[in-house]
Every structure is written in C-alpha cells, then in structure tokens.
Amino acid sequence: MKILKSISMRNWKCSFWKKYIYSSSWIVHIGQVFNSKMNKLEIIDCMLQVAQENIRKEILEAEFVADMADETTDVANCYQMTTVFRYILPNGRSVECFWNFVTPSDHDAVSLSECVKTNSIKVLDKPEKLIAQSYDGASVMSGRHGGVQALIQRDYIYAYFIHVMPTS
C-alpha cells in the first residue's frame, strides 16, 4: 500500500489510483483494477517513474556516474537498448540501477548514442559527472572514431570507455 500511495501522490498520470487507495474499500476494488491490461501497464509505468525519480535523486548525491548500455532484440523481435547506471552514494554504498528500455531509431552509432545521451541528460546535473561508459565489443558501440563510445566522449569528456565482457 505504501508504494501505491507513493505512486498516487507523486505522479499525475496515476491519479486513477487515488479513488481506490483513499476509499475505505480500496482492497475490494484492487482486484477489478488489475483485471484490465491497460491498468496493469499503467501501474507498471507509474512504478518505473517513481523508481527513476528515486534514482535521479541518488545520482544527484553521487560524485560520479557510470553508464552501461546494451542493445538486443527482444522475444517479439523488436530491437531495443537497455541502460543501467552505476554510482557510489556518499555513505560508500555502490549502486547499479536499471534505468529503462528504449527503441533506437536505427542500428547505427548516431542513433544509439542519442539514446545514451537522452538518458544521461535526464539524470546528470553536469556532464563532468559521467566518468565511464560500458558497452560490448561490437564495432558500432566500441569503435574508436565513429562508435557510440567516441560520440559520447565528445560531449562527456571524462566518460572513458570500458569494455563489458558477456556473462553467462
């Protein structure tokens, strides 16, 4: 219930939850709400927005940030890119947080780097804070002159490239 109240109060798109959460019989209605596919997607989107808001706040407190991105094709055969941010909080705790999935406009370095930049702009208060970028070894990602890492480093001069090894 706490997360539902948080979503309801922090996100204007989730205002439909107010009628269920703040009514005395919200538990009775919750089953009806989750029967709708649209409501399920909307609540998941709201939860992502609340999580991203908390990540943004933590990143503002962090001294440095690293960005990790990977592109893949999902089970529906749709091309997408995922972004993860890594940072260390002032108390010394290291954090690695999923940010989002995006659908790049194309498979080239310019399109992919625009996705990375768009995500970085949303969380960074200054470009100097991004000190690392991690991708796989595909030339479109790691190319020294025209790859995503080179395009990102033009705008984020301290964002050095670190090759990500695949995990099994």
N, C-alpha and C positions, 0 to 999 in steps of 0.2 A: 504494500500500500504506500510505503514511503516513496518509492521510485515513481509510482503513478502520480502522487501529489506533486513531486518534483517536476515531472514532465508537464503536468497540467498547468502549474504556476509559471514555468519558465518558457513555455513555447506556445505562442498564439495559435499555431496550427493544430494544437492538441486540445483546443478548448472544448471539444465534444466530450472529453473525459470528465469535465467538471460536473456535468449533470449526474454522472454515475458515482464519482468519488465523494462528492459533497452531499449526496442524498442519503437518507438513512438506510435505504435498501439497495445500495450500490452493488453489494455482493450478488443479489438476485439478478441484476441486470448485466453483470460482467460476463456471464455465460452467453447471453444474447449478443453482446458486443463482439466476442471472439468468434462467433459463428460466421461473420461476414469477412470475406477475403480482403476487401478494401480496408476494413478497420484493422485487421492484422497487419497489413503493410503499413498503414498509417502509424500504428503504435510502434512498430519496429523503426520506422523513420524518425519518430519522435525520440525514441531511446538513443538512436545514433546521434541526434542533435544534442541531447543532454550530455552524452559521453564526450562528444567533440568540444563542447563548451568547457567541460572539466579539463580535458587535455590542453586546450588553449590556455587556460589559467595556469596549469602546471608549467607549461613551456615558457610562459612569461616569467616565472620564477627561476627557471633553469638558466645557467650561464651559457651553455652550448647545446646544440641540437644536431642530430644526425638524421638523415633521410634515407630510407631504403625503399626502393620501388621494384616491382617485377611485373612483367606483362605475361599474360597467358590467355588461353581460350577456355571458357567455362564449359559445363556439361551441355549447355544449349548451343554450343559452337559460336558463342559471342566473344569477340576479342575485348579484353579488359586489362586494366592495370590496377594493382593494389599498392597502397602506400602505408608505410609504417614509420613512425617517428621514435627515435631513441634519445633519451636525455637523462641527466642526473639532477635530482632535486637538491635543494640547499642542505637537506639533512643527510645527503650522501647516498640515498636510495636510487638505484638505477631503474629506469622505466623504459619499457618498449610497448608502444601502443599502436594498434591498428587504427588507421585514420579513415580510409574509405576505398571503395572500388570506383573507378571511372572508366568511361568508354572513350578512348582516344579517337580523334577524327581520322587518323591514318596510322600506319605501322612505321612511319619514318621518325627520325630523331627529332625533328622540329615539333611534330605533334606530341610525341611522348614527353619532350622537355617542357612543353607548355602545360601539360597535366601536372608535372612535378612542380613547376613554378606556381601554378594556381593553388596547389595545396600548401606550398611553403608560404605564400603571401598570407594565407588565412591564419597561420599560427605564429609567424615570426614578427617581432616588433622591430628588428633591424637585421639587414642581410648578413652582417658580420657574425651573427649567432650560429648560422649554419656552417659547421666545420667539417662535415663528412657527408658523402653521398655514396650509397652502395647499390650496385646492380650486378646482374650476372655478366658473363663474358661475351654475350652477343655483341657483334660489332656496332649495331645500331645504338646500344646502350653504352659500351665502354670505349668506343672509338676516340682516339686522342685529339682529332681535329674536328670531326663533324658528328661525333656521337653525343648522346644525351649528356654524358658527364662533362664534355667540353662546352656544350651550350649552357649548362647550368653554371659552370665555373666562370663564365663571362659576367654573370650577374651576381654570383655569390663567390667572391674571390677566395675565401677560406674553405670552401666546400671541396675538400680533396676526395678523389675517387678511391674507394676501397672495393675490390672485387669480392663478391659474395659467392661462396662455394655452395653447391647444391647439397641439400640434406636428404637423407632417406628415412 
